[in-house]
Amino acid sequence: MRILGIDPGTITLGYGVIDEEGGEITHVACGALTTPPNTPLAERLHILYLGLRDIISRYQPAEAAIEEPFVAKNARSALAVGQAIGAATVAVTEKGIPVHHYTPTQVKQAVTSYGRSGKGQVQEMVCALLGLSSPPEPADAADALAVAICHIQERRISRILAEQGK
């Protein structure tokens, strides 16, 4: 199964594509969509939407996973990221692809087994789990791969629980 992971942002949106087959996960592609920082938000969202449509057409994922924003001190930034999540969600769902949302803590827990891991720890585990020699650049791409890995882990857990409930 092919999974598209998305680390949303209005200036940089990371994406990562992985395949899972027979319990093995492999790296397919990753990168980032960028928008000019002085561009009005509506135009940036449109650029991201169009870019994601191209990525979806190119890689044909079966499912998508998007990281939810962490809201701490900057609510304004979180609102903008929320709008990027909306643009990403529309790009995915218009193709009939199921989309799942995960918090940063869920992603860190799934990838490193510790929900308060640092960025470096997450990047190291992404490399280890996908057999990469170095962390993907930019960091948003590595984060997107982590979101996709999180979704695979959640699917595995759901499958185990469903089998036990039979």
OpenMM code with the backbone's topology and positions (N, CA, C; nanometers):
from openmm import Vec3, app, unit

residues = "MET ARG ILE LEU GLY ILE ASP PRO GLY THR ILE THR LEU GLY TYR GLY VAL ILE ASP GLU GLU GLY GLY GLU ILE THR HIS VAL ALA CYS GLY ALA LEU THR THR PRO PRO ASN THR PRO LEU ALA GLU ARG LEU HIS ILE LEU TYR LEU GLY LEU ARG ASP ILE ILE SER ARG TYR GLN PRO ALA GLU ALA ALA ILE GLU GLU PRO PHE VAL ALA LYS ASN ALA ARG SER ALA LEU ALA VAL GLY GLN ALA ILE GLY ALA ALA THR VAL ALA VAL THR GLU LYS GLY ILE PRO VAL HIS HIS TYR THR PRO THR GLN VAL LYS GLN ALA VAL THR SER TYR GLY ARG SER GLY LYS GLY GLN VAL GLN GLU MET VAL CYS ALA LEU LEU GLY LEU SER SER PRO PRO GLU PRO ALA ASP ALA ALA ASP ALA LEU ALA VAL ALA ILE CYS HIS ILE GLN GLU ARG ARG ILE SER ARG ILE LEU ALA GLU GLN GLY LYS".split()
positions = [
    Vec3(0.0841, -0.1174, 0.0000),
    Vec3(0.0000, 0.0000, 0.0000),
    Vec3(0.0886, 0.1238, 0.0000),
    Vec3(0.0542, 0.2189, -0.0801),
    Vec3(0.1305, 0.3431, -0.0899),
    Vec3(0.0644, 0.4513, -0.0045),
    Vec3(0.1467, 0.5161, 0.0783),
    Vec3(0.0996, 0.6190, 0.1703),
    Vec3(0.1695, 0.7514, 0.1387),
    Vec3(0.0915, 0.8589, 0.1378),
    Vec3(0.1440, 0.9935, 0.1242),
    Vec3(0.1364, 1.0601, 0.2609),
    Vec3(0.2511, 1.1020, 0.3135),
    Vec3(0.2556, 1.1764, 0.4385),
    Vec3(0.2749, 1.3237, 0.4077),
    Vec3(0.2067, 1.4097, 0.4843),
    Vec3(0.2138, 1.5531, 0.4612),
    Vec3(0.2434, 1.6253, 0.5923),
    Vec3(0.3475, 1.7085, 0.5888),
    Vec3(0.3816, 1.7974, 0.6989),
    Vec3(0.3433, 1.9375, 0.6521),
    Vec3(0.2262, 1.9880, 0.6939),
    Vec3(0.1740, 2.1111, 0.6362),
    Vec3(0.2431, 2.2377, 0.6840),
    Vec3(0.2457, 2.3336, 0.5962),
    Vec3(0.2957, 2.4670, 0.6255),
    Vec3(0.2545, 2.5557, 0.5109),
    Vec3(0.2491, 2.6857, 0.5335),
    Vec3(0.2056, 2.7746, 0.4264),
    Vec3(0.3214, 2.8263, 0.3422),
    Vec3(0.4433, 2.8179, 0.3938),
    Vec3(0.5604, 2.8564, 0.3147),
    Vec3(0.6314, 2.7319, 0.2632),
    Vec3(0.6423, 2.6301, 0.3484),
    Vec3(0.7015, 2.5025, 0.3086),
    Vec3(0.6097, 2.3904, 0.3537),
    Vec3(0.5715, 2.3044, 0.2612),
    Vec3(0.4888, 2.1881, 0.2906),
    Vec3(0.5693, 2.0648, 0.2521),
    Vec3(0.6000, 1.9828, 0.3509),
    Vec3(0.6768, 1.8611, 0.3238),
    Vec3(0.5862, 1.7476, 0.2811),
    Vec3(0.6379, 1.6632, 0.1922),
    Vec3(0.5640, 1.5435, 0.1534),
    Vec3(0.6588, 1.4245, 0.1520),
    Vec3(0.6040, 1.3089, 0.1824),
    Vec3(0.6814, 1.1857, 0.1802),
    Vec3(0.5928, 1.0724, 0.1340),
    Vec3(0.6464, 0.9882, 0.0489),
    Vec3(0.5714, 0.8755, -0.0048),
    Vec3(0.6458, 0.7476, 0.0307),
    Vec3(0.5733, 0.6547, 0.0932),
    Vec3(0.6322, 0.5252, 0.1270),
    Vec3(0.5389, 0.4139, 0.0806),
    Vec3(0.5979, 0.2976, 0.0595),
    Vec3(0.5209, 0.1772, 0.0291),
    Vec3(0.5329, 0.0825, 0.1461),
    Vec3(0.4255, 0.0099, 0.1735),
    Vec3(0.4260, -0.0942, 0.2758),
    Vec3(0.3730, -0.2209, 0.2114),
    Vec3(0.4550, -0.3247, 0.2202),
    Vec3(0.4145, -0.4530, 0.1644),
    Vec3(0.4742, -0.5641, 0.2486),
    Vec3(0.3895, -0.6509, 0.2947),
    Vec3(0.4355, -0.7636, 0.3745),
    Vec3(0.5096, -0.7222, 0.5008),
    Vec3(0.4694, -0.6117, 0.5591),
    Vec3(0.5332, -0.5642, 0.6818),
    Vec3(0.6582, -0.4819, 0.6595),
    Vec3(0.7036, -0.4733, 0.5367),
    Vec3(0.8235, -0.3946, 0.5055),
    Vec3(0.7813, -0.2584, 0.4503),
    Vec3(0.8519, -0.1538, 0.4958),
    Vec3(0.8249, -0.0211, 0.4413),
    Vec3(0.9465, 0.0272, 0.3625),
    Vec3(0.9179, 0.0912, 0.2508),
    Vec3(1.0258, 0.1426, 0.1669),
    Vec3(0.9965, 0.2867, 0.1259),
    Vec3(1.1047, 0.3601, 0.1125),
    Vec3(1.0984, 0.5002, 0.0699),
    Vec3(1.0743, 0.5045, -0.0803),
    Vec3(0.9791, 0.5867, -0.1221),
    Vec3(0.9514, 0.6058, -0.2639),
    Vec3(0.9997, 0.7443, -0.3074),
    Vec3(0.9561, 0.8464, -0.2353),
    Vec3(0.9923, 0.9838, -0.2710),
    Vec3(0.9648, 1.0764, -0.1535),
    Vec3(1.0300, 1.1903, -0.1560),
    Vec3(1.0001, 1.2937, -0.0573),
    Vec3(1.0539, 1.4264, -0.1085),
    Vec3(1.0050, 1.5320, -0.0493),
    Vec3(1.0485, 1.6642, -0.0888),
    Vec3(0.9625, 1.7686, -0.0221),
    Vec3(0.9637, 1.8872, -0.0778),
    Vec3(0.8851, 1.9954, -0.0212),
    Vec3(0.8335, 2.0861, -0.1315),
    Vec3(0.7151, 2.1357, -0.1094),
    Vec3(0.6578, 2.2397, -0.1937),
    Vec3(0.6829, 2.3704, -0.1210),
    Vec3(0.7303, 2.4700, -0.1931),
    Vec3(0.7572, 2.5982, -0.1297),
    Vec3(0.6812, 2.7091, -0.2011),
    Vec3(0.6508, 2.8113, -0.1246),
    Vec3(0.5819, 2.9277, -0.1791),
    Vec3(0.6594, 3.0521, -0.1392),
    Vec3(0.6530, 3.1557, -0.2197),
    Vec3(0.7210, 3.2806, -0.1829),
    Vec3(0.6590, 3.3390, -0.0558),
    Vec3(0.7394, 3.3718, 0.0449),
    Vec3(0.6859, 3.4179, 0.1731),
    Vec3(0.6044, 3.5468, 0.1673),
    Vec3(0.6279, 3.6326, 0.0714),
    Vec3(0.5535, 3.7581, 0.0643),
    Vec3(0.4269, 3.7486, -0.0205),
    Vec3(0.3963, 3.6291, -0.0673),
    Vec3(0.2764, 3.6067, -0.1472),
    Vec3(0.1552, 3.6027, -0.0538),
    Vec3(0.0434, 3.6590, -0.0945),
    Vec3(-0.0771, 3.6513, -0.0104),
    Vec3(-0.1134, 3.5063, 0.0213),
    Vec3(-0.1677, 3.4848, 0.1397),
    Vec3(-0.1977, 3.3498, 0.1865),
    Vec3(-0.2843, 3.2726, 0.0878),
    Vec3(-0.3864, 3.3348, 0.0323),
    Vec3(-0.4744, 3.2638, -0.0614),
    Vec3(-0.3958, 3.2096, -0.1809),
    Vec3(-0.3013, 3.2858, -0.2313),
    Vec3(-0.2196, 3.2400, -0.3444),
    Vec3(-0.1268, 3.1260, -0.3027),
    Vec3(-0.0688, 3.1364, -0.1822),
    Vec3(0.0173, 3.0285, -0.1335),
    Vec3(-0.0612, 2.8985, -0.1197),
    Vec3(-0.1823, 2.9077, -0.0650),
    Vec3(-0.2652, 2.7880, -0.0498),
    Vec3(-0.2973, 2.7267, -0.1856),
    Vec3(-0.3215, 2.8098, -0.2849),
    Vec3(-0.3503, 2.7601, -0.4195),
    Vec3(-0.2273, 2.6907, -0.4791),
    Vec3(-0.1103, 2.7493, -0.4602),
    Vec3(0.0143, 2.6884, -0.5082),
    Vec3(0.0345, 2.5513, -0.4437),
    Vec3(0.0124, 2.5434, -0.3131),
    Vec3(0.0285, 2.4157, -0.2416),
    Vec3(-0.0728, 2.3128, -0.2902),
    Vec3(-0.1950, 2.3548, -0.3077),
    Vec3(-0.3004, 2.2662, -0.3567),
    Vec3(-0.2635, 2.2077, -0.4933),
    Vec3(-0.2213, 2.2949, -0.5853),
    Vec3(-0.1838, 2.2481, -0.7194),
    Vec3(-0.0629, 2.1555, -0.7143),
    Vec3(0.0343, 2.1894, -0.6302),
    Vec3(0.1523, 2.1040, -0.6164),
    Vec3(0.1184, 1.9659, -0.5625),
    Vec3(0.0304, 1.9616, -0.4628),
    Vec3(-0.0113, 1.8321, -0.4082),
    Vec3(-0.0893, 1.7508, -0.5103),
    Vec3(-0.1710, 1.8166, -0.5889),
    Vec3(-0.2422, 1.7445, -0.6948),
    Vec3(-0.1430, 1.6763, -0.7885),
    Vec3(-0.0348, 1.7458, -0.8232),
    Vec3(0.0666, 1.6866, -0.9111),
    Vec3(0.1350, 1.5669, -0.8433),
    Vec3(0.1682, 1.5813, -0.7167),
    Vec3(0.2327, 1.4720, -0.6424),
    Vec3(0.1397, 1.3509, -0.6344),
    Vec3(0.0129, 1.3766, -0.6072),
    Vec3(-0.0854, 1.2673, -0.5999),
    Vec3(-0.0973, 1.1982, -0.7356),
    Vec3(-0.1023, 1.2740, -0.8426),
    Vec3(-0.1107, 1.2150, -0.9767),
    Vec3(0.0134, 1.1335, -1.0092),
    Vec3(0.1296, 1.1838, -0.9689),
    Vec3(0.2555, 1.1163, -0.9992),
    Vec3(0.2712, 0.9854, -0.9213),
    Vec3(0.2375, 0.9861, -0.7908),
    Vec3(0.2680, 0.8707, -0.7059),
    Vec3(0.1475, 0.7827, -0.6730),
    Vec3(0.0266, 0.8278, -0.7000),
    Vec3(-0.0940, 0.7476, -0.6829),
    Vec3(-0.1039, 0.6794, -0.5451),
    Vec3(-0.1026, 0.7565, -0.4368),
    Vec3(-0.1131, 0.6936, -0.3046),
    Vec3(-0.2521, 0.6345, -0.2816),
    Vec3(-0.2574, 0.5307, -0.1996),
    Vec3(-0.3850, 0.4691, -0.1635),
    Vec3(-0.4483, 0.5410, -0.0455),
    Vec3(-0.3643, 0.5964, 0.0422),
    Vec3(-0.4107, 0.6695, 0.1597),
    Vec3(-0.3152, 0.7840, 0.1874),
    Vec3(-0.3632, 0.8806, 0.2654),
    Vec3(-0.2792, 0.9947, 0.3017),
    Vec3(-0.2893, 1.0200, 0.4512),
    Vec3(-0.1819, 1.0769, 0.5057),
    Vec3(-0.1769, 1.1125, 0.6470),
    Vec3(-0.1221, 1.2541, 0.6579),
    Vec3(-0.1891, 1.3353, 0.7388),
    Vec3(-0.1505, 1.4749, 0.7548),
    Vec3(-0.1277, 1.5026, 0.9029),
    Vec3(-0.0187, 1.5721, 0.9320),
    Vec3(0.0090, 1.6090, 1.0706),
    Vec3(-0.0716, 1.7330, 1.1070),
    Vec3(-0.1329, 1.7284, 1.2234),
    Vec3(-0.2077, 1.8428, 1.2759),
    Vec3(-0.1091, 1.9420, 1.3374),
    Vec3(-0.1453, 2.0696, 1.3416),
    Vec3(-0.0512, 2.1672, 1.3981),
    Vec3(-0.0422, 2.1568, 1.5496),
    Vec3(0.0749, 2.1915, 1.5988),
    Vec3(0.0951, 2.2032, 1.7427),
    Vec3(0.0670, 2.3480, 1.7789),
    Vec3(-0.0299, 2.3696, 1.8640),
    Vec3(-0.0672, 2.5061, 1.9018),
    Vec3(-0.0070, 2.5355, 2.0387),
    Vec3(0.0889, 2.6237, 2.0410),
    Vec3(0.1496, 2.6617, 2.1684),
    Vec3(0.1255, 2.8091, 2.1909),
    Vec3(0.2239, 2.8894, 2.1567),
    Vec3(0.2141, 3.0326, 2.1829),
    Vec3(0.1612, 3.1115, 2.0639),
    Vec3(0.1806, 3.0599, 1.9433),
    Vec3(0.1463, 3.1391, 1.8260),
    Vec3(0.0190, 3.0857, 1.7587),
    Vec3(-0.0948, 3.1322, 1.8066),
    Vec3(-0.2231, 3.0876, 1.7517),
    Vec3(-0.2390, 3.1306, 1.6067),
    Vec3(-0.1863, 3.2469, 1.5711),
    Vec3(-0.1980, 3.2970, 1.4335),
    Vec3(-0.1288, 3.2021, 1.3357),
    Vec3(-0.0112, 3.1565, 1.3733),
    Vec3(0.0620, 3.0612, 1.2904),
    Vec3(-0.0154, 2.9295, 1.2792),
    Vec3(-0.0718, 2.8841, 1.3900),
    Vec3(-0.1493, 2.7599, 1.3884),
    Vec3(-0.2711, 2.7726, 1.2969),
    Vec3(-0.3338, 2.8893, 1.2945),
    Vec3(-0.4479, 2.9094, 1.2055),
    Vec3(-0.4060, 2.9011, 1.0591),
    Vec3(-0.2917, 2.9598, 1.0257),
    Vec3(-0.2426, 2.9533, 0.8877),
    Vec3(-0.2109, 2.8089, 0.8496),
    Vec3(-0.1472, 2.7353, 0.9404),
    Vec3(-0.1169, 2.5945, 0.9132),
    Vec3(-0.2472, 2.5165, 0.8962),
    Vec3(-0.3479, 2.5519, 0.9760),
    Vec3(-0.4787, 2.4879, 0.9610),
    Vec3(-0.5364, 2.5087, 0.8223),
    Vec3(-0.5128, 2.6255, 0.7645),
    Vec3(-0.5601, 2.6509, 0.6286),
    Vec3(-0.4817, 2.5667, 0.5277),
    Vec3(-0.3513, 2.5476, 0.5527),
    Vec3(-0.2715, 2.4603, 0.4661),
    Vec3(-0.3216, 2.3159, 0.4760),
    Vec3(-0.3606, 2.2757, 0.5959),
    Vec3(-0.4178, 2.1414, 0.6134),
    Vec3(-0.5460, 2.1297, 0.5314),
    Vec3(-0.6272, 2.2354, 0.5317),
    Vec3(-0.7500, 2.2339, 0.4520),
    Vec3(-0.7213, 2.2180, 0.3031),
    Vec3(-0.6221, 2.2919, 0.2535),
    Vec3(-0.5864, 2.2817, 0.1115),
    Vec3(-0.5365, 2.1404, 0.0794),
    Vec3(-0.4561, 2.0840, 0.1688),
    Vec3(-0.4039, 1.9483, 0.1485),
    Vec3(-0.5166, 1.8460, 0.1527),
    Vec3(-0.6064, 1.8632, 0.2472),
    Vec3(-0.7184, 1.7699, 0.2602),
    Vec3(-0.8060, 1.7712, 0.1355),
    Vec3(-0.8313, 1.8888, 0.0801),
    Vec3(-0.9112, 1.8979, -0.0423),
    Vec3(-0.8384, 1.8304, -0.1584),
    Vec3(-0.7075, 1.8549, -0.1713),
    Vec3(-0.6307, 1.7938, -0.2811),
    Vec3(-0.6364, 1.6414, -0.2742),
    Vec3(-0.6309, 1.5872, -0.1529),
    Vec3(-0.6328, 1.4415, -0.1348),
    Vec3(-0.7728, 1.3852, -0.1552),
    Vec3(-0.8709, 1.4455, -0.0904),
    Vec3(-1.0052, 1.3877, -0.0951),
    Vec3(-1.0722, 1.4023, -0.2310),
    Vec3(-1.0326, 1.5028, -0.3105),
    Vec3(-1.0942, 1.5152, -0.4423),
    Vec3(-1.0551, 1.3980, -0.5321),
    Vec3(-0.9483, 1.3279, -0.4961),
    Vec3(-0.9073, 1.2087, -0.5714),
    Vec3(-0.9645, 1.0810, -0.5099),
    Vec3(-1.0489, 1.0976, -0.4061),
    Vec3(-1.1118, 0.9810, -0.3433),
    Vec3(-1.0181, 0.9042, -0.2507),
    Vec3(-0.9115, 0.9691, -0.2062),
    Vec3(-0.8125, 0.9040, -0.1207),
    Vec3(-0.8488, 0.9299, 0.0252),
    Vec3(-0.8580, 0.8239, 0.1053),
    Vec3(-0.8852, 0.8445, 0.2481),
    Vec3(-0.7705, 0.9221, 0.3131),
    Vec3(-0.8067, 1.0168, 0.4004),
    Vec3(-0.7061, 1.0982, 0.4677),
    Vec3(-0.7214, 1.0807, 0.6186),
    Vec3(-0.6084, 1.0729, 0.6866),
    Vec3(-0.6043, 1.0539, 0.8311),
    Vec3(-0.5185, 1.1651, 0.8903),
    Vec3(-0.5541, 1.2093, 1.0099),
    Vec3(-0.4825, 1.3187, 1.0751),
    Vec3(-0.4190, 1.2684, 1.2043),
    Vec3(-0.2958, 1.3122, 1.2298),
    Vec3(-0.2229, 1.2721, 1.3494),
    Vec3(-0.1599, 1.3931, 1.4156),
    Vec3(-0.1531, 1.3891, 1.5468),
    Vec3(-0.0878, 1.4969, 1.6210),
    Vec3(0.0631, 1.4756, 1.6174),
    Vec3(0.1406, 1.5800, 1.6434),
    Vec3(0.2860, 1.5619, 1.6501),
    Vec3(0.3272, 1.4565, 1.7528),
    Vec3(0.2581, 1.4517, 1.8659),
    Vec3(0.2902, 1.3511, 1.9680),
    Vec3(0.2654, 1.2102, 1.9159),
    Vec3(0.1562, 1.1891, 1.8447),
    Vec3(0.1288, 1.0574, 1.7870),
    Vec3(0.2377, 1.0171, 1.6884),
    Vec3(0.2819, 1.1124, 1.6058),
    Vec3(0.3854, 1.0831, 1.5065),
    Vec3(0.5148, 1.0444, 1.5768),
    Vec3(0.5562, 1.1234, 1.6742),
    Vec3(0.6806, 1.0943, 1.7477),
    Vec3(0.6716, 0.9603, 1.8192),
    Vec3(0.5580, 0.9328, 1.8813),
    Vec3(0.5384, 0.8056, 1.9525),
    Vec3(0.5499, 0.6877, 1.8566),
    Vec3(0.4880, 0.6990, 1.7405),
    Vec3(0.4888, 0.5893, 1.6437),
    Vec3(0.6274, 0.5647, 1.5854),
    Vec3(0.7038, 0.6713, 1.5649),
    Vec3(0.8336, 0.6593, 1.4980),
    Vec3(0.9471, 0.6298, 1.5958),
    Vec3(0.9439, 0.6928, 1.7136),
    Vec3(1.0562, 0.6782, 1.8080),
    Vec3(1.0201, 0.6055, 1.9366),
    Vec3(0.8934, 0.5751, 1.9554),
    Vec3(0.8410, 0.5143, 2.0785),
    Vec3(0.8441, 0.6105, 2.1969),
    Vec3(0.8608, 0.7390, 2.1688),
    Vec3(0.8601, 0.8399, 2.2742),
    Vec3(0.7950, 0.9659, 2.2184),
    Vec3(0.6808, 1.0038, 2.2733),
    Vec3(0.6018, 1.1139, 2.2202),
    Vec3(0.6608, 1.2520, 2.2346),
    Vec3(0.7710, 1.2630, 2.3100),
    Vec3(0.8346, 1.3944, 2.3271),
    Vec3(0.9738, 1.3974, 2.2641),
    Vec3(0.9964, 1.3127, 2.1663),
    Vec3(1.1253, 1.3076, 2.0979),
    Vec3(1.1552, 1.4395, 2.0276),
    Vec3(1.2836, 1.4678, 2.0119),
    Vec3(1.3259, 1.5850, 1.9378),
    Vec3(1.3292, 1.5568, 1.7888),
    Vec3(1.3414, 1.6633, 1.7104),
    Vec3(1.3469, 1.6504, 1.5644),
    Vec3(1.4594, 1.5586, 1.5189),
    Vec3(1.5755, 1.5710, 1.5838),
    Vec3(1.6897, 1.4877, 1.5476),
    Vec3(1.6622, 1.3397, 1.5667),
    Vec3(1.5969, 1.3056, 1.6773),
    Vec3(1.5633, 1.1652, 1.7032),
    Vec3(1.4659, 1.1115, 1.5989),
    Vec3(1.3684, 1.1938, 1.5631),
    Vec3(1.2715, 1.1520, 1.4620),
    Vec3(1.3425, 1.1293, 1.3288),
    Vec3(1.4303, 1.2215, 1.2899),
    Vec3(1.5024, 1.2068, 1.1635),
    Vec3(1.5906, 1.0816, 1.1634),
    Vec3(1.6572, 1.0537, 1.2749),
    Vec3(1.7400, 0.9329, 1.2838),
    Vec3(1.6565, 0.8070, 1.2652),
    Vec3(1.5398, 0.8029, 1.3289),
    Vec3(1.4552, 0.6845, 1.3166),
    Vec3(1.3951, 0.6721, 1.1763),
    Vec3(1.3613, 0.7836, 1.1140),
    Vec3(1.3124, 0.7788, 0.9757),
    Vec3(1.4199, 0.7149, 0.8873),
    Vec3(1.5447, 0.7589, 0.9062),
    Vec3(1.6558, 0.7009, 0.8287),
    Vec3(1.6690, 0.5514, 0.8560),
    Vec3(1.6644, 0.5132, 0.9840),
    Vec3(1.6795, 0.3719, 1.0207),
    Vec3(1.5655, 0.2873, 0.9653),
    Vec3(1.4433, 0.3341, 0.9790),
    Vec3(1.3277, 0.2565, 0.9352),
    Vec3(1.3187, 0.2434, 0.7832),
    Vec3(1.3687, 0.3458, 0.7125),
    Vec3(1.3599, 0.3435, 0.5659),
    Vec3(1.4923, 0.3080, 0.4981),
    Vec3(1.5955, 0.2823, 0.5771),
    Vec3(1.7252, 0.2460, 0.5198),
    Vec3(1.7916, 0.3589, 0.4439),
    Vec3(1.7718, 0.4821, 0.4903),
    Vec3(1.8323, 0.5977, 0.4248),
    Vec3(1.9679, 0.6277, 0.4877),
    Vec3(2.0632, 0.6702, 0.4077),
    Vec3(2.1976, 0.6991, 0.4590),
    Vec3(2.2061, 0.8337, 0.5289),
    Vec3(2.1160, 0.9257, 0.4954),
    Vec3(2.1155, 1.0564, 0.5614),
    Vec3(1.9726, 1.1097, 0.5645),
    Vec3(1.9447, 1.1996, 0.6583),
    Vec3(1.8087, 1.2530, 0.6677),
    Vec3(1.7699, 1.3290, 0.5410),
    Vec3(1.6475, 1.3113, 0.4970),
    Vec3(1.5998, 1.3858, 0.3802),
    Vec3(1.6009, 1.5354, 0.4066),
    Vec3(1.6253, 1.6104, 0.3037),
    Vec3(1.6217, 1.7568, 0.3105),
    Vec3(1.5093, 1.8065, 0.2224),
    Vec3(1.4413, 1.9110, 0.2630),
    Vec3(1.4542, 1.9790, 0.3908),
    Vec3(1.3937, 1.8959, 0.5035),
    Vec3(1.4034, 1.9453, 0.6253),
    Vec3(1.3524, 1.8731, 0.7417),
    Vec3(1.2029, 1.8445, 0.7284),
    Vec3(1.1310, 1.9298, 0.6562),
    Vec3(0.9873, 1.9090, 0.6353),
    Vec3(0.9605, 1.7775, 0.5606),
    Vec3(1.0517, 1.7390, 0.4719),
    Vec3(1.0367, 1.6126, 0.3988),
    Vec3(1.0525, 1.4947, 0.4937),
    Vec3(1.1513, 1.5019, 0.5834),
    Vec3(1.1705, 1.3959, 0.6826),
    Vec3(1.0490, 1.3877, 0.7743),
    Vec3(0.9957, 1.5024, 0.8125),
    Vec3(0.8766, 1.5042, 0.8975),
    Vec3(0.7582, 1.4399, 0.8261),
    Vec3(0.7440, 1.4652, 0.6976),
    Vec3(0.6338, 1.4063, 0.6204),
    Vec3(0.6487, 1.2547, 0.6117),
    Vec3(0.7718, 1.2076, 0.5954),
    Vec3(0.7946, 1.0628, 0.5962),
    Vec3(0.7564, 1.0035, 0.7317),
    Vec3(0.7873, 1.0767, 0.8391),
    Vec3(0.7508, 1.0312, 0.9733),
    Vec3(0.5985, 1.0199, 0.9869),
    Vec3(0.5251, 1.1137, 0.9290),
    Vec3(0.3788, 1.1094, 0.9335),
    Vec3(0.3285, 0.9858, 0.8588),
    Vec3(0.3880, 0.9560, 0.7443),
    Vec3(0.3485, 0.8371, 0.6681),
    Vec3(0.3801, 0.7096, 0.7468),
    Vec3(0.4952, 0.7057, 0.8116),
    Vec3(0.5329, 0.5901, 0.8941),
    Vec3(0.4339, 0.5757, 1.0093),
    Vec3(0.3968, 0.6860, 1.0706),
    Vec3(0.2980, 0.6838, 1.1786),
    Vec3(0.1691, 0.6182, 1.1304),
    Vec3(0.1263, 0.6539, 1.0114),
    Vec3(0.0020, 0.5966, 0.9592),
    Vec3(0.0156, 0.4456, 0.9398),
    Vec3(0.1276, 0.4022, 0.8896),
    Vec3(0.1504, 0.2572, 0.8736),
    Vec3(0.1421, 0.1881, 1.0096),
    Vec3(0.2064, 0.2464, 1.1106),
    Vec3(0.2050, 0.1878, 1.2453),
    Vec3(0.0619, 0.1825, 1.2993),
    Vec3(-0.0142, 0.2896, 1.2803),
    Vec3(-0.1529, 0.2926, 1.3276),
    Vec3(-0.2373, 0.1877, 1.2560),
    Vec3(-0.2136, 0.1696, 1.1270),
    Vec3(-0.2861, 0.0653, 1.0523),
    Vec3(-0.2535, -0.0731, 1.1068),
    Vec3(-0.1268, -0.0961, 1.1394),
    Vec3(-0.0863, -0.2261, 1.1950),
    Vec3(-0.1554, -0.2525, 1.3281),
    Vec3(-0.1569, -0.1519, 1.4141),
    Vec3(-0.2211, -0.1665, 1.5449),
    Vec3(-0.3704, -0.1922, 1.5283),
    Vec3(-0.4345, -0.1175, 1.4406),
    Vec3(-0.5785, -0.1367, 1.4159),
    Vec3(-0.6070, -0.2770, 1.3645),
    Vec3(-0.5205, -0.3257, 1.2753),
    Vec3(-0.5383, -0.4603, 1.2203),
    Vec3(-0.5253, -0.5660, 1.3297),
    Vec3(-0.4268, -0.5511, 1.4172),
    Vec3(-0.4069, -0.6462, 1.5280),
    Vec3(-0.5269, -0.6449, 1.6213),
    Vec3(-0.5734, -0.5260, 1.6567),
    Vec3(-0.6878, -0.5151, 1.7453),
    Vec3(-0.8131, -0.5741, 1.6833),
    Vec3(-0.8308, -0.5535, 1.5543),
    Vec3(-0.9468, -0.6104, 1.4852),
    Vec3(-0.9414, -0.7628, 1.4836),
    Vec3(-0.8210, -0.8179, 1.4646),
    Vec3(-0.8053, -0.9639, 1.4642),
    Vec3(-0.8323, -1.0218, 1.6027),
    Vec3(-0.7932, -0.9519, 1.7065),
    Vec3(-0.8158, -0.9991, 1.8435),
    Vec3(-0.9627, -0.9906, 1.8806),
    Vec3(-1.0341, -0.8968, 1.8197),
    Vec3(-1.1757, -0.8783, 1.8499),
    Vec3(-1.2670, -0.9778, 1.7802),
    Vec3(-1.2115, -1.0589, 1.6916),
    Vec3(-1.2943, -1.1542, 1.6159),
    Vec3(-1.3441, -1.2656, 1.7034),
] * unit.nanometer
topology = app.Topology()
chain = topology.addChain("A")
for resn in residues:
    res = topology.addResidue(resn, chain)
    for name in ("N", "CA", "C"):
        topology.addAtom(name, app.Element.getBySymbol(name[0]), res)
